[in-house]
Structures are given as C-alpha cells and as structure tokens.
Amino acid sequence: MLVMVGRGLCTGLCKPRYGKRGGRLGLWPYLCAVMVCAAVLALLFVDLIESWVTSVSMNAVAEPHAGIIPQQSVPPTRPEEFLLMPSPLVCQRAKPYLITMVTSAPANQRARKAIRDTWGGEVEVRGLRVMTLFMVGVVSDPGLAKLLIEEARERGDLIQGRFLDSYSNLTLKTLSMLGWARRFCPHAHFMAKVDDDVLFNPSALLHFLNKSRNPYEQGDLYLGRVHLHVAPDRDPDSKHYLPAGAYPNSVFPDYCSGTAYVLSRSALLKISLAASASPLSTPLPPEDVFVGLCARAAGVLPSHCPLFSGGPGVPYGRCCYQAMVSIHHITPKEMLHFWAEVHSSPPCSWLSVRASLGMCKVRAMLGSAVGLEQGL
C-alpha cells in the first residue's frame, strides 16, 4: 500500500516540469523521489525516530544512591497495612514473571471487569507467567465498601490500602502498591503499573523486553513514555497545583507517564526504598512525578519506549494496537471491542505493523496539534 502511495505521489508531484522554452528541469523528479522515499521511511520508522529524539533530549545525569541497596534494608510491609488483599502466598504459588498492578477507583467495577475479560485474564504470555491485581483505597460509602469486600472475596485479585481513595491521594496509592509488590511478590522479574482506563498488551511488552535486553538480566529498568522538562503547576486552582514550598525547582526530573510504566525488580526495590525515606510534602506531588523524583534519588534513569501512550490519544488501528504496549483513555466498552478485534485475526505482517504504527503516531500528533491550537 505504501509503495502504491509513494508511486502515486511521485507520478503526481514529481512529473517532469518544463520551462518557458520547453526545457526539462531534470533534477526535480530525482529530488522529489528522494523526498517521497524519505517520507515513507520516516512513516515506517516513526517510533524509532521518536525514541531517538527523546533519548537525545533526556537528562542523562542521575544522582546515584549511595551504594547498592540490599533487599534486607527495605522497610518491611505487613499484611495488616492492607484492609483487603489476596493470600500473602499468591505470588509464591503463581510465580509470575510479570505482575501488573492496576490502580483503580473503587467505583470502577465495569473497568475492572473489562480488564479481567481481556488482557488481565491472561495467565501465561509467550511462555511466561503473568498476573494482574487491582489496587484501591478506602471509601466513605458503606454500600460501596461492602461491594468491594464481595468483589475481593469472589475474584481474589483486590488489594485495598489504608488511605482514602481520592485523586489527591494517588501518590499514597502508588506507595502502597510499591510496598505490596516489594513484600509479597519478591520473585517477579518485572512489575507493571497500569491505570484502569488503559488497554495494556503484555505480549507486546514481553516481546519488547526480549528484543531489547536479556529478560533475565536484573539491572535497573524504569520503562514507559518519558515526559521531559515538565514544569510544576503553580496555579492554586489546578488539581496538579504544587507550590514552590513543596518543590522549589523550575522543572521536574524526567519521569515516565503514570498511565503505564514498568519496573524491574532491582529498580522497584531502589525506588520503593527512596519513596519510604522521602518526606511527603503538602500537597503531595502527582504520583508519576513522585516516582520520577524517587527514581532520580535512587540513581535510576527512565527509559523511553514509543510503544507506551500517555500523551496524545492514539487512534484505533488493528495492526497498530497489536504493537502498542499501552493505550490510554479507553472505556470498558472500547476495551472489550478493541481486544476482541485485535485478537480475532492472525498477527499483522511486519510491513502492516510498521505502516499502521506510523499512521497512528502521525494522526495522534496531528490531533494533539489541532487540540493545542483550539485551546489557544
């Protein structure tokens, strides 16, 4: 398809031009052909270009933590710190290679059901064990609290920390999530943190990890869509407000979008320890910023992966969604529909994936640009 498009562009745009005396501009077709080929190649490899540009823009200097953090130095997490949780032996029995912790609002039962009926229902991917659990907080509604108890008893995949579940307490939810995974899932090689409105693709993630690094290497990995040079929000009316007293610097360290990111076991231990040792400001910083701050303090640098969303919305494309690790802003109905459609047909060819991924990225960037212009 791309070859036909390129040929059409060359035919329409690169046809010979003639001057006043009928002289042919001989260089024009060649220059035009080069530009069309460059555009097609850029479309096919737009994700690699994005990854390179982001890597170049990232701050490559970290503040290393003093020494290697031994596992026994991590403060213990006790079962009584959680109101609801599966058996403390759930990870020892399942032995997951990848554990996915989904941060969910207590009232989002439909979102949790959609995840269980799609990607969260998978227990083995590419020959590796995976497990999905949900992290919630305390609710003030007695009726909803009772429903959560029933859901936890029936499904066995709910963890409830001792904090009020609210937007301003997302950082506390993340701290609770890190503490639980650190204590009760010590043998998982990787932990993924995912929001409940994200279409996650464990197969694409494990393919990326296997392709890019030794999956059994226990180095530091903090992987996701990296946000660069983000300034604190100083608007008191904003839900992201962070006064100078809580964070005086003009920009945050580079950090991964909180919609979905992945930590290796060693990175989880270091970030969790740094988080436990960090004094919590009032108000709390956004949870993904807080994780980024703790990662920087622990000497763990974020790694950008263009297959994670977290910025502009990614329009649907079957082959594109087969390749993406995470897609943000997905409703429960869309999750069921997209997952079924993506997995109802054979895997897309390499060229189809590259073309569809490129078109998704370009459409997302154009949509973001239009949205910014309309907001001005």
C-alpha positions as CSV (number, residue, x, y, z in Angstrom):
1,M,0.0,0.0,0.0
2,L,2.8,2.4,0.9
3,V,4.6,1.6,-2.3
4,M,1.4,2.4,-4.3
5,V,1.0,5.7,-2.4
6,G,4.6,6.6,-2.9
7,R,4.3,5.8,-6.6
8,G,1.2,7.9,-6.9
9,L,2.9,10.8,-5.2
10,C,5.9,10.6,-7.5
11,T,3.6,10.5,-10.5
12,G,1.5,13.5,-9.4
13,L,4.2,15.6,-7.8
14,C,7.3,14.5,-9.5
15,K,6.2,14.6,-13.1
16,P,8.6,16.4,-15.4
17,R,8.3,20.2,-15.4
18,Y,9.1,22.3,-18.4
19,G,10.4,25.9,-18.5
20,K,9.3,28.7,-20.9
21,R,11.4,27.2,-23.7
22,G,10.3,23.7,-23.1
23,G,13.5,22.7,-21.2
24,R,13.0,19.9,-18.8
25,L,14.0,20.5,-15.1
26,G,16.0,17.3,-14.9
27,L,16.8,17.4,-11.2
28,W,13.2,17.8,-9.9
29,P,12.0,14.2,-10.3
30,Y,15.0,12.9,-8.5
31,L,14.7,15.3,-5.7
32,C,11.0,14.6,-5.4
33,A,11.6,10.9,-5.4
34,V,14.2,11.2,-2.6
35,M,11.7,13.3,-0.5
36,V,8.9,10.8,-1.0
37,C,11.2,7.9,-0.1
38,A,12.4,9.8,3.0
39,A,8.8,10.5,4.0
40,V,7.8,6.8,3.6
41,L,10.9,5.7,5.6
42,A,10.1,8.2,8.3
43,L,6.5,6.9,8.5
44,L,7.7,3.3,8.7
45,F,10.1,4.1,11.5
46,V,8.4,7.0,13.3
47,D,8.6,5.2,16.6
48,L,12.4,4.7,16.3
49,I,12.7,8.4,15.4
50,E,10.6,9.4,18.4
51,S,12.7,7.2,20.7
52,W,16.0,8.7,19.4
53,V,14.7,12.3,19.7
54,T,13.5,11.7,23.2
55,S,16.8,10.0,24.2
56,V,18.8,12.9,22.9
57,S,16.6,15.3,24.9
58,M,16.8,13.4,28.1
59,N,19.0,14.5,31.0
60,A,21.5,11.6,31.2
61,V,22.9,12.6,34.6
62,A,21.4,11.0,37.7
63,E,22.1,11.4,41.4
64,P,23.3,7.9,42.3
65,H,22.1,6.5,45.5
66,A,25.0,5.7,47.9
67,G,25.9,2.1,47.2
68,I,23.7,-0.9,46.2
69,I,20.5,-1.2,48.2
70,P,20.3,-4.7,49.7
71,Q,16.9,-6.3,49.8
72,Q,17.0,-6.7,53.6
73,S,17.4,-2.9,54.1
74,V,14.0,-2.3,52.7
75,P,11.4,-1.5,55.4
76,P,9.0,-4.4,55.9
77,T,5.4,-4.3,54.7
78,R,2.9,-6.2,56.9
79,P,-0.4,-7.7,55.8
80,E,-2.2,-5.7,58.4
81,E,-1.3,-2.5,56.4
82,F,-4.0,-3.6,53.9
83,L,-7.7,-3.9,54.6
84,L,-8.2,-6.3,51.7
85,M,-5.6,-8.4,49.8
86,P,-5.2,-11.9,48.3
87,S,-3.3,-14.6,50.2
88,P,0.2,-13.5,51.1
89,L,1.3,-16.6,49.2
90,V,-0.4,-15.7,46.0
91,C,2.8,-14.8,44.2
92,Q,4.8,-17.7,45.6
93,R,2.2,-20.1,44.2
94,A,1.7,-18.4,40.8
95,K,5.4,-17.5,40.4
96,P,4.7,-14.7,37.9
97,Y,7.4,-13.4,35.6
98,L,5.4,-10.2,35.2
99,I,3.0,-8.8,37.8
100,T,0.7,-6.0,36.7
101,M,-0.7,-3.7,39.4
102,V,-3.8,-1.8,38.2
103,T,-4.6,1.4,40.1
104,S,-8.4,1.6,40.1
105,A,-11.1,3.8,41.7
106,P,-13.3,1.7,44.0
107,A,-16.4,2.6,41.9
108,N,-14.9,1.4,38.6
109,Q,-16.3,-2.1,38.7
110,R,-17.0,-2.1,35.0
111,A,-13.4,-1.1,34.2
112,R,-12.0,-3.9,36.3
113,K,-14.4,-6.4,34.8
114,A,-13.4,-5.3,31.3
115,I,-9.7,-5.8,32.2
116,R,-10.4,-9.3,33.7
117,D,-12.3,-10.2,30.5
118,T,-9.4,-9.0,28.2
119,W,-5.7,-8.6,28.9
120,G,-5.9,-9.0,32.7
121,G,-7.4,-12.5,32.3
122,E,-4.2,-13.9,30.7
123,V,-2.1,-16.1,33.0
124,E,0.6,-17.1,30.5
125,V,2.0,-14.9,27.7
126,R,4.9,-16.0,25.4
127,G,5.5,-19.0,27.7
128,L,5.9,-16.8,30.8
129,R,3.5,-16.5,33.8
130,V,1.8,-13.2,34.3
131,M,-0.6,-12.0,37.0
132,T,-2.9,-8.9,37.3
133,L,-4.0,-7.4,40.6
134,F,-6.0,-4.2,41.4
135,M,-5.1,-1.5,43.9
136,V,-7.8,0.6,45.6
137,G,-8.2,2.8,48.7
138,V,-10.8,3.3,51.4
139,V,-14.2,4.6,50.6
140,S,-16.7,6.5,52.8
141,D,-19.8,4.9,51.2
142,P,-20.7,1.8,53.3
143,G,-22.6,0.3,50.3
144,L,-19.5,0.6,48.0
145,A,-17.3,-0.7,50.8
146,K,-19.5,-3.8,51.1
147,L,-19.3,-4.4,47.3
148,L,-15.5,-4.2,47.4
149,I,-15.4,-6.9,50.1
150,E,-17.7,-9.1,48.0
151,E,-15.6,-8.4,44.9
152,A,-12.4,-9.2,46.8
153,R,-13.8,-12.5,48.1
154,E,-15.2,-13.5,44.7
155,R,-12.2,-12.5,42.5
156,G,-9.2,-12.7,44.8
157,D,-7.4,-10.0,43.0
158,L,-8.1,-6.9,45.0
159,I,-5.7,-5.0,47.3
160,Q,-7.1,-2.2,49.5
161,G,-4.6,0.1,51.3
162,R,-5.3,2.2,54.4
163,F,-5.8,5.6,52.7
164,L,-8.8,7.5,51.5
165,D,-9.2,6.8,47.8
166,S,-9.1,10.3,46.1
167,Y,-7.3,12.0,43.3
168,S,-5.1,13.9,45.8
169,N,-4.0,10.6,47.3
170,L,-2.8,8.8,44.1
171,T,0.7,9.2,45.4
172,L,-0.3,7.3,48.6
173,K,-1.9,4.6,46.4
174,T,1.4,4.3,44.5
175,L,3.4,4.0,47.7
176,S,1.0,1.3,48.9
177,M,1.3,-0.5,45.5
178,L,5.1,-0.5,45.6
179,G,5.2,-1.7,49.2
180,W,2.9,-4.6,48.4
181,A,4.7,-5.7,45.3
182,R,8.1,-5.4,47.1
183,R,7.0,-7.5,50.0
184,F,4.6,-10.1,48.6
185,C,6.0,-10.7,45.1
186,P,9.7,-10.9,45.6
187,H,10.4,-13.3,42.7
188,A,8.7,-11.4,39.9
189,H,11.2,-10.1,37.4
190,F,9.1,-7.1,36.4
191,M,6.2,-5.1,37.8
192,A,3.9,-3.0,35.5
193,K,1.9,-0.2,37.0
194,V,-1.2,0.5,34.8
195,D,-4.3,2.7,35.1
196,D,-7.7,1.1,34.8
197,D,-8.5,3.1,31.6
198,V,-5.5,1.7,29.8
199,L,-5.6,-1.1,27.2
200,F,-2.4,-3.0,28.1
201,N,-0.7,-5.5,26.0
202,P,1.5,-7.9,28.0
203,S,2.5,-9.8,24.8
204,A,3.9,-6.6,23.2
205,L,5.7,-5.7,26.4
206,L,7.4,-9.1,26.7
207,H,8.3,-9.0,23.1
208,F,9.9,-5.6,23.5
209,L,11.8,-6.7,26.7
210,N,13.0,-9.9,25.0
211,K,14.1,-8.0,21.9
212,S,15.8,-5.1,23.7
213,R,17.5,-6.8,26.6
214,N,18.2,-10.1,28.3
215,P,14.9,-10.8,30.1
216,Y,16.8,-12.5,33.0
217,E,19.2,-9.6,33.5
218,Q,18.3,-8.0,36.8
219,G,19.5,-4.5,36.0
220,D,17.6,-1.3,36.7
221,L,14.7,-0.7,34.3
222,Y,12.2,2.2,34.6
223,L,10.4,2.0,31.3
224,G,7.5,3.9,29.8
225,R,6.6,7.1,28.0
226,V,9.1,9.7,29.3
227,H,7.9,13.2,30.0
228,L,10.7,15.8,29.5
229,H,11.3,19.1,31.2
230,V,7.9,19.4,32.8
231,A,7.4,22.5,34.9
232,P,5.5,22.3,38.2
233,D,1.9,23.7,38.1
234,R,1.9,26.8,40.2
235,D,-1.8,27.6,39.6
236,P,-3.6,27.3,43.0
237,D,-6.9,26.4,41.2
238,S,-5.4,23.4,39.4
239,K,-5.7,19.8,40.6
240,H,-1.9,19.5,39.8
241,Y,-1.0,22.5,42.0
242,L,2.4,22.2,43.6
243,P,3.6,25.3,45.5
244,A,7.3,26.3,45.5
245,G,7.5,25.4,49.2
246,A,6.7,21.7,48.3
247,Y,9.0,21.7,45.2
248,P,11.2,24.7,44.6
249,N,12.9,23.7,41.3
250,S,11.7,25.1,38.0
251,V,11.4,21.7,36.3
252,F,10.9,18.1,37.4
253,P,13.4,15.3,36.6
254,D,12.5,13.3,33.5
255,Y,9.8,10.7,34.5
256,C,7.5,8.1,33.0
257,S,3.9,8.8,32.4
258,G,1.8,7.3,35.3
259,T,-0.7,5.8,32.9
260,A,1.6,2.8,32.5
261,Y,5.2,2.1,33.3
262,V,7.4,-1.0,34.1
263,L,10.0,-1.5,36.8
264,S,12.5,-4.3,37.0
265,R,12.9,-6.0,40.4
266,S,16.0,-4.1,41.3
267,A,14.5,-0.7,40.2
268,L,11.4,-1.5,42.3
269,L,13.5,-2.1,45.4
270,K,15.5,1.1,45.0
271,I,12.6,3.3,44.1
272,S,10.5,1.9,46.9
273,L,13.2,2.5,49.5
274,A,13.7,6.0,48.3
275,A,10.0,6.6,48.5
276,S,9.8,5.2,52.0
277,A,12.7,7.6,53.0
278,S,11.3,10.7,51.3
279,P,9.3,13.2,53.4
280,L,5.9,13.7,51.9
281,S,5.1,17.3,51.1
282,T,1.7,19.0,51.4
283,P,0.1,18.9,48.9
284,L,1.6,15.7,47.5
285,P,3.2,15.8,44.1
286,P,1.5,13.9,41.2
287,E,2.2,10.2,41.6
288,D,4.2,9.8,38.4
289,V,6.3,12.8,39.3
290,F,6.8,11.4,42.8
291,V,8.0,8.1,41.3
292,G,10.3,10.0,39.0
293,L,11.8,12.0,41.9
294,C,12.4,8.8,43.9
295,A,13.9,7.2,40.8
296,R,16.3,10.1,40.4
297,A,17.2,10.0,44.1
298,A,17.9,6.2,43.8
299,G,20.1,6.7,40.7
300,V,17.6,5.0,38.3
301,L,17.1,6.7,35.0
302,P,13.9,6.4,33.0
303,S,13.9,4.7,29.6
304,H,11.6,5.9,26.9
305,C,9.6,3.4,24.8
306,P,7.4,4.8,22.0
307,L,5.0,1.8,22.3
308,F,3.6,3.3,25.5
309,S,1.0,6.0,25.2
310,G,0.4,8.7,27.8
311,G,0.4,11.9,25.8
312,P,-1.8,12.3,22.7
313,G,-4.6,9.8,22.3
314,V,-3.8,7.0,19.8
315,P,-6.5,6.5,17.2
316,Y,-7.5,2.9,16.6
317,G,-5.7,0.7,14.1
318,R,-5.8,-3.1,14.4
319,C,-2.1,-3.6,13.5
320,C,-1.1,-0.5,15.5
321,Y,-2.8,-1.8,18.6
322,Q,-1.2,-5.2,18.1
323,A,2.2,-3.5,18.5
324,M,1.5,-0.9,21.2
325,V,2.2,-1.8,24.8
326,S,-0.4,0.6,26.3
327,I,-3.2,2.8,25.0
328,H,-4.7,5.4,27.3
329,H,-8.2,6.8,27.6
330,I,-10.0,3.6,26.8
331,T,-13.6,3.0,28.0
332,P,-14.6,-0.5,29.2
333,K,-16.8,-0.9,26.1
334,E,-13.9,0.1,23.8
335,M,-11.5,-2.3,25.7
336,L,-13.8,-5.3,25.0
337,H,-14.3,-4.3,21.4
338,F,-10.7,-3.5,20.6
339,W,-9.2,-6.5,22.3
340,A,-11.6,-8.9,20.5
341,E,-10.9,-7.3,17.1
342,V,-7.1,-7.2,17.6
343,H,-7.0,-10.9,18.6
344,S,-9.7,-12.2,16.2
345,S,-7.4,-12.2,13.1
346,P,-3.9,-13.6,12.5
347,P,-1.0,-11.3,13.5
348,C,-0.2,-8.5,11.1
349,S,2.8,-8.6,8.9
350,W,5.9,-6.6,9.7
351,L,5.1,-4.1,7.0
352,S,1.5,-3.8,8.1
353,V,2.5,-3.2,11.7
354,R,5.1,-0.6,10.7
355,A,2.7,1.3,8.4
356,S,-0.2,1.2,10.9
357,L,2.0,2.2,13.8
358,G,3.3,5.2,11.7
359,M,-0.1,6.3,10.7
360,C,-1.3,6.1,14.4
361,K,1.6,8.2,15.5
362,V,1.1,10.8,12.8
363,R,-2.6,11.0,13.5
364,A,-2.0,11.3,17.2
365,M,0.5,14.1,16.7
366,L,-1.8,16.0,14.3
367,G,-4.8,15.5,16.7
368,S,-2.6,16.9,19.5
369,A,-1.6,19.9,17.4
370,V,-5.1,20.7,16.5
371,G,-6.2,20.4,20.1
372,L,-3.5,22.8,21.2
373,E,-4.5,25.3,18.5
374,Q,-8.1,25.2,19.6
375,G,-7.1,25.7,23.2
376,L,-5.2,28.9,22.5
